[in-house]
Amino acid sequence: MIEVKDLTAEQAAAELERIAAEMAKADIAYYQDDNPGLTDAEYDSLKRRNQQIEERFPELIRADSPSKRVGAAVKSGFGKIPHRFPMLSLGDVFSLEEVDEFVMGVKRFLNVSENIEFMAEPKIDGLSFSARYEHGRFVQGATRGDGTTGEDITANLKTIRQLPQKLPDGVPDILEIRGEVYMSKADFLALNQKYEAEHKKTFANPRNAAAGSLRQLDASITAERNLSLFAYTWGEVSKRCWDSQAEFFECLKKWGFPTNPHNRLCLSLQEIDGYFNRLMEIRADLPYDIDGIVYKVNSIALQERLGFLTRTPRWAVAHKFPAEKAITKINAIRIQVGRTGALTPVADLEPVNVGGVIVSHATLHNEDEIKRKDIRVNDYVVVQRAGDVIPQVVEVLKEKRQPDSTEFRFPTTCPECGAHAVREEDEAVRRCTGGLTCPAQAIERLKHFVSREAFDIEGLGSKIIEQFYNEGILHSPTDIFTLEERNGSRGPVDDLFAVIDDKALHLERRDGWGKKSVENLFRAINDKRHIELPRFIYALGIRQVGAATARLIAKNYGSFARFMTDMLNQDTERLLSIDGIGEAMAKDIVEFFKEEHNIRTVNRLLEEVKVEDFADNTDYNSPIAGKTVVFTGTLEKMTRAEAKAKALSLGAKVAGSVSAHTDYVIEGADAGSKAKKARELGIRILSEDEFSDLIK
């Protein structure tokens, strides 16, 4: 893998795309399926590389970046519960030096030099929950979900004996307690032994067991398993009666919630270092799994000043433990083809246990990575799990290499369709040129089209998509919406990707299908003939456009017609004014609309579905809600970061450049070209004091 410091801009953009895709897939496996394909070490490694690339190339930060994403969408089968206050995740650090950088960053943001108190808490490896109490009684429970909407697990949480059902007098009328549900090591071992005796599939680790148990549709199954919990923070509260994290823990104990006995207030970096080393020593002897330590600014007043980034608080960070590693053998190297045509090498490993999870595959990223590490078939390698994504090969044990070993030759043709696989200058990825004539790309794009954050069509899973594609039933997204019509009349629609077949499909006559299941499929498809704008844009599979980017585009354009018109005219002014969309991403979006077959597909889709205009239902009650704001120059009463965070919290859109779509420019000392352009365009310019008065 190319070092971050050696990446070109094009290579960096390609890496950010790859990492975003891998981590999105891993998030679904972890949060929805409770069956991670990557270890914590692998996941953390991807997250870290993403962060390093974004720090070096801030202009390439993707709107669907993992640094802006929390969890995964709610799985069907559970009711949905919106979180009044988002359940965000934490940023990660991996060394004391990085903890020091985090602490110094907090001080710089607050413009203070004295020591700041931090509460240190063991990071439990379980499933996050939220428990809502009204007038002292437990009324509702939810998972984190995607951070804004969780799954209704009220009945399941009630089965956990440690969760109080009624609180003592004096608690706030509305009190939302958040924490982590986990399964102890002893209970995990007992459960797996029971399942082995009953010839059932066992769990890979306690975290999977806890998540799978808590997210049962039948709460009686949850009740049969011994789950535990720790409370550690709050969400919505009608009246806060604590001024620090330490005081909050005292309240939790008084109210009957279990808190971790190893929580400790640290007054200096030296105390933090000592606490971390102590937890590392006793980690194996703890009755539950932990994967790091969380440090939180103790003062609530300071927490409120620090605020939040897109998906993480500025006042807290997770200090992760080192990745776990193991040695195994590479049995084969195969090439996977993704929906954008990217050829990704994957090592098939001799199965090995890494940190309690059996690993049999590892990503090799790209051909440069293979060359740099000189990875070959039959090599013995060190693999590590650094998160919940596919494992990575850390190094090759060349002293174990066989004498007749030969270098791996990366293919220059697509293994799926035989088309040329081209690597553009300054790109790390080699791509198939077959487009949608390549079955791998076509199938993956169809899977993407019906995926949970796109059209989310029940009944069209991966296996069905592959089967229908291979049998000529589906070749383009439009074919999905003509299935019912063709089931008793004619073959696929006559478009660029469809195959004509005059015979009716009669899906109900197929093995595994029946009249009811076919009716359910058609109902699920027809339910999606009205689609939200962000979902439609995401479903198109435009390179670099993830779910978060699609929502940003939808929010700024309002309608698909307006967005498509600008893209067809190659007018990117509005697009580039969106904070988080840079030149590389804008280029990929415009390129998508240059392809005639893409335009044809979009137009045929628009004949079958109605794309709803974007409606921002967020209740913003401020004079800058929905306005686009640009900051320029040096602010005196608050840092630029603090001002930007404040504007975002009040519903504004903060842009990085001035355009005709800008509403306000806030001008500090030594303002430069942005202020000049604002005056040329006649945009209202505010001083820092005027901005403060406006948002009071």
Rosetta blueprint (number, residue, H / E / L):
1 M L
2 I L
3 E L
4 V H
5 K H
6 D H
7 L L
8 T L
9 A H
10 E H
11 Q H
12 A H
13 A H
14 A H
15 E H
16 L H
17 E H
18 R H
19 I H
20 A H
21 A H
22 E H
23 M H
24 A H
25 K H
26 A H
27 D H
28 I H
29 A H
30 Y H
31 Y H
32 Q H
33 D L
34 D L
35 N L
36 P L
37 G L
38 L L
39 T E
40 D H
41 A H
42 E H
43 Y H
44 D H
45 S H
46 L H
47 K H
48 R H
49 R H
50 N H
51 Q H
52 Q H
53 I H
54 E H
55 E H
56 R H
57 F L
58 P H
59 E H
60 L H
61 I L
62 R L
63 A L
64 D L
65 S L
66 P H
67 S H
68 K H
69 R L
70 V L
71 G L
72 A L
73 A L
74 V L
75 K L
76 S L
77 G L
78 F L
79 G L
80 K E
81 I E
82 P E
83 H L
84 R L
85 F L
86 P L
87 M L
88 L L
89 S L
90 L L
91 G E
92 D E
93 V E
94 F L
95 S L
96 L H
97 E H
98 E H
99 V H
100 D H
101 E H
102 F H
103 V H
104 M H
105 G H
106 V H
107 K H
108 R H
109 F H
110 L H
111 N L
112 V L
113 S L
114 E L
115 N L
116 I L
117 E L
118 F E
119 M E
120 A E
121 E E
122 P E
123 K E
124 I E
125 D L
126 G L
127 L E
128 S E
129 F E
130 S E
131 A E
132 R E
133 Y E
134 E E
135 H L
136 G L
137 R E
138 F E
139 V E
140 Q E
141 G E
142 A E
143 T E
144 R L
145 G L
146 D L
147 G L
148 T L
149 T E
150 G E
151 E E
152 D E
153 I L
154 T H
155 A H
156 N H
157 L H
158 K H
159 T L
160 I L
161 R L
162 Q L
163 L L
164 P L
165 Q L
166 K E
167 L L
168 P L
169 D L
170 G L
171 V L
172 P L
173 D L
174 I E
175 L E
176 E E
177 I E
178 R E
179 G E
180 E E
181 V E
182 Y E
183 M L
184 S L
185 K H
186 A H
187 D H
188 F H
189 L H
190 A H
191 L H
192 N H
193 Q H
194 K H
195 Y H
196 E H
197 A H
198 E L
199 H L
200 K L
201 K L
202 T L
203 F L
204 A L
205 N L
206 P H
207 R H
208 N H
209 A H
210 A H
211 A H
212 G H
213 S H
214 L H
215 R L
216 Q L
217 L L
218 D L
219 A H
220 S H
221 I H
222 T H
223 A H
224 E H
225 R L
226 N L
227 L L
228 S E
229 L E
230 F E
231 A E
232 Y E
233 T E
234 W E
235 G E
236 E E
237 V E
238 S L
239 K L
240 R L
241 C L
242 W L
243 D L
244 S E
245 Q H
246 A H
247 E H
248 F H
249 F H
250 E H
251 C H
252 L H
253 K H
254 K H
255 W H
256 G L
257 F L
258 P L
259 T L
260 N L
261 P L
262 H L
263 N L
264 R E
265 L E
266 C E
267 L L
268 S L
269 L H
270 Q H
271 E H
272 I H
273 D H
274 G H
275 Y H
276 F H
277 N H
278 R H
279 L H
280 M H
281 E H
282 I H
283 R H
284 A H
285 D H
286 L L
287 P L
288 Y L
289 D L
290 I E
291 D E
292 G E
293 I E
294 V E
295 Y E
296 K E
297 V E
298 N L
299 S E
300 I H
301 A H
302 L H
303 Q H
304 E H
305 R H
306 L H
307 G L
308 F E
309 L L
310 T L
311 R L
312 T L
313 P E
314 R L
315 W L
316 A E
317 V E
318 A E
319 H E
320 K E
321 F L
322 P L
323 A L
324 E E
325 K E
326 A E
327 I E
328 T E
329 K E
330 I E
331 N E
332 A E
333 I E
334 R E
335 I E
336 Q E
337 V E
338 G L
339 R L
340 T L
341 G L
342 A E
343 L E
344 T E
345 P E
346 V E
347 A E
348 D E
349 L E
350 E E
351 P E
352 V E
353 N E
354 V E
355 G L
356 G L
357 V E
358 I E
359 V E
360 S E
361 H E
362 A E
363 T E
364 L L
365 H L
366 N L
367 E H
368 D H
369 E H
370 I H
371 K H
372 R H
373 K H
374 D L
375 I L
376 R L
377 V L
378 N L
379 D L
380 Y E
381 V E
382 V E
383 V E
384 Q E
385 R E
386 A E
387 G E
388 D E
389 V E
390 I L
391 P L
392 Q E
393 V E
394 V E
395 E E
396 V E
397 L L
398 K H
399 E H
400 K H
401 R L
402 Q L
403 P L
404 D L
405 S L
406 T L
407 E L
408 F L
409 R L
410 F L
411 P L
412 T L
413 T E
414 C L
415 P L
416 E L
417 C L
418 G L
419 A L
420 H E
421 A E
422 V E
423 R L
424 E L
425 E L
426 D L
427 E L
428 A L
429 V L
430 R L
431 R E
432 C E
433 T L
434 G L
435 G H
436 L H
437 T H
438 C L
439 P H
440 A H
441 Q H
442 A H
443 I H
444 E H
445 R H
446 L H
447 K H
448 H H
449 F H
450 V L
451 S L
452 R L
453 E L
454 A L
455 F L
456 D L
457 I L
458 E L
459 G L
460 L L
461 G L
462 S H
463 K H
464 I H
465 I H
466 E H
467 Q H
468 F H
469 Y H
470 N H
471 E L
472 G L
473 I L
474 L L
475 H L
476 S L
477 P H
478 T H
479 D H
480 I H
481 F L
482 T L
483 L H
484 E H
485 E H
486 R H
487 N H
488 G L
489 S L
490 R L
491 G L
492 P L
493 V L
494 D L
495 D L
496 L L
497 F L
498 A L
499 V L
500 I L
501 D L
502 D L
503 K L
504 A L
505 L L
506 H L
507 L H
508 E H
509 R H
510 R L
511 D L
512 G L
513 W L
514 G L
515 K H
516 K H
517 S H
518 V H
519 E H
520 N H
521 L H
522 F H
523 R H
524 A H
525 I H
526 N H
527 D L
528 K L
529 R L
530 H E
531 I E
532 E E
533 L H
534 P H
535 R H
536 F H
537 I H
538 Y H
539 A H
540 L L
541 G L
542 I L
543 R L
544 Q L
545 V L
546 G L
547 A H
548 A H
549 T H
550 A H
551 R H
552 L H
553 I H
554 A H
555 K H
556 N H
557 Y H
558 G L
559 S L
560 F H
561 A H
562 R H
563 F H
564 M H
565 T H
566 D H
567 M H
568 L H
569 N L
570 Q L
571 D L
572 T L
573 E H
574 R H
575 L H
576 L H
577 S L
578 I L
579 D L
580 G L
581 I L
582 G L
583 E H
584 A H
585 M H
586 A H
587 K H
588 D H
589 I H
590 V H
591 E H
592 F H
593 F H
594 K H
595 E L
596 E H
597 H H
598 N H
599 I H
600 R H
601 T H
602 V H
603 N H
604 R H
605 L H
606 L H
607 E H
608 E H
609 V L
610 K E
611 V E
612 E E
613 D L
614 F L
615 A L
616 D L
617 N L
618 T L
619 D L
620 Y L
621 N L
622 S L
623 P L
624 I L
625 A L
626 G L
627 K L
628 T E
629 V E
630 V E
631 F E
632 T E
633 G L
634 T E
635 L L
636 E L
637 K L
638 M L
639 T L
640 R H
641 A H
642 E H
643 A H
644 K H
645 A H
646 K H
647 A H
648 L H
649 S H
650 L L
651 G L
652 A L
653 K E
654 V E
655 A L
656 G L
657 S L
658 V L
659 S L
660 A L
661 H L
662 T L
663 D L
664 Y E
665 V E
666 I E
667 E E
668 G L
669 A E
670 D L
671 A L
672 G L
673 S H
674 K H
675 A H
676 K H
677 K H
678 A H
679 R H
680 E H
681 L H
682 G L
683 I L
684 R E
685 I E
686 L E
687 S E
688 E H
689 D H
690 E H
691 F H
692 S H
693 D H
694 L H
695 I L
696 K L
